[in-house]
């Protein structure tokens, strides 16, 4: 592969892992096993039938878990410890036949990119879950799966176009993440105040009554 193609595949795998790690692994494995694409030496393990089967099975589990409000956020929280390191490893192994510095650079960049994608996904889902209807969750989940397939295909078929689109995504993420974080803080603030109203007022009322009695007695 040319350098542009390697970079696109490396960052594409990292980006897709932040959305759906198992779909990304299964798609790359199937495309490599069927000869649709020649994967770099480091990713050839994904072509193993057992790896494809395991990734496919986990994708089925995530397919349903990702569409249930509340369950999807729990799933995302658990996968914070899975998607991010896996995305970094996939990005690095694309350059397994290159030098160690190139592998380390790809791993670091891939880890940051996976973190950004995963954070956007998990944060958006958390806000979506404030709505009781499940349709929004289903729509978001299907859109993410389509994005994984389409993004990886673009990275493999048109590397330069994918890199250009990735730059736009990174700029968008830099703009959106702070706003998303503020929205989540507001959401948790409302939840804390909701619980606070049930406990604080009685306690404060008792303090005021005691203070007024002491003032009268004095």
N, C-alpha and C positions, 0 to 999 in steps of 0.2 A: 504493500500500500504506500501511496505517497504521503508526505508529511501532513498535508491538508486533510486527507482522508483519515489518517490516524488521529489527528486532533479532533475532528468531527465525531468519530466513533467513540473516542475516549470521553469527551465532554457530553456526547449524546447519551451514553450509557449512564453517566453520573446523573445527568438531568432527569432521565427517565426513572432512575432508581428512587429519586425523591418522591415521585408520584406513585409508582407501583413497581417495586423491585422484582416481584415474581413474574409479572407480565414482561418486563424488560429481559430478564434472563431466559424465559421460555421462548420469546420471539427470536432473540439472537441465537439460541441453541437450535431452534427449528430451521432457521434460515441457513445456519452453518451446516447442519446435518443434511439438508436437502440440496446443498450445493448452490443455493441462491446467492450466497456471498462467501468469500474466503475470509474467515476470521483470523486475526493475528494469533500467533502461537500461544500467547497467554490466555486467550479466550476459548481455545479449542476444547477445554474441559466442559464448556456449556453444551457441546454437541453430544456429550454422553447421554444415551437414552435414559439412564437413571436420573441424571441431573434434570433433563427435560421433564420427566415424569414428576419429580419432586416439585419443580418450579410450577408446573401446570396444576398440581394438586393444591399447592398453597395459593395459587391464583384463584382457584375456585372458592376456597375458604374466604379469601379477601373480597372476592366479588360480592358475596352475600353480606359479610360483616361490614363492608364499606357502604352499604345502603341502608343500614339501620341507625336512626338518630341516637346518639349517645354511644353506641357500640363502636361507631366509626372513629370517634374521638379517642376512646380507650385504645382501640387498635393502633391509631396513629401515635399515641403516647408510648406504647410498648415498642413500636417500630422506630422510635427515635434512636434506639440503641442498636438497630439492625440496618435500616436503610442507609444511614450516613456512613458507617464504616464500610458497608458493602459497596456503596457507590464509589468511595475512594479507592477500594481495592480493584473494582472493575476498571476504573479510569487508569490506574497505574499499570495493570496487567496488559492493557493494550500496547504499552511500550516495553513489554517484557524482553523483546529482542533488541531494544535500544540500550543506551547507557543508563547507569544508576541515577545520575542527576535528572535525566529526562523522566524516568519512572517516578522519582520523588516529586518532581514538579507537577506531573500529571495527577498523582495521588492527592497532593495538597489542593490543587485546583478543583479536582473532582469532588473532594470532600466538602469544600466550601460551596460548590454549586449544588451538591445534593442537599446540604443543610438549608440553603436558601429555598430550594424547590419544596423540600419537606415542610419547612416552616410556613411557607405560603399555603400549602395544602392543608396542614393541620390547623392553622389559624383561621383560614376561611371556613373550614368545616365546623370549628367551634362556634363561630358566629352564625352559621347557617342553622345550627342546632337550637338556636333560640326560637326558631319557628317550629311549631308543633307538627306541621304537615311534612310527610316524607318525600314528596315529589322533588323538592329542591335537592335533597341528598342523592336521590337516584340520578337526577340530571347531572349533578356535579361529578358523581362517580363514573358515569358513562363517558362524560366529556374527558375526564382524566385518562381513562383507558384508551379512548380514541387518540388523545394527544400522545400517549406513549407509543402507540403503533405508528402514527403518522410522523412523529418526531424522529424515531429511529429509522424509519424508511427514508426520510429526508436526509438524515445524517449519512446513510449508506449510499443513497443514489445521487444526491447532490450536496456533497460536503461543504462547498463554499457557500451555498445558499443557507444551509443549516447554521453555519458559523455566523453569518450575518443576522439571521433570526435570533440566534442565541445572544448576540450582543444587545439586541433590542430587548430581549427578555431580562437580561441582567440590569439594564438601565431602568426597566419597569419595576423590577424587584426592589432596586435601591429606593425608588420613589414610593412604592406601596408598603413595604415592610414596616417603616415607622408608623404609618397611618394605621396599619393592621394591629400593631402592638398597642397603640393608644386606644383603639376600639376594644381590644380585649381587656385592657386595664379598666376602662369604663364599665364593661360588662361585669367584671369581678367586683368592682366597687359597688355596683347596684346590688349584687348578690349579698355582699357583706352588710350593706345598709339594711337590706331586707331582713336578715337575721338579727341585726342590731336592734331594729324596732321592736322585736319580740322580747328583748331582755333588758335593754338600757333604760327605757322610760320608767318602768316600775322602780328600778333601783334609784334613779335620779329623783323620782317623786318622793321616795322615802327619805332621801337626804334633805330635800327641801322642807319636808314636814318637820323633821328633827331640828333643823336649823331655826325654823320659825318658832317652835316651842321654846327653844333655848333663849331666843331673843325676847319673847314675851315674859318668860320667867325672870330674866335679868332686868 
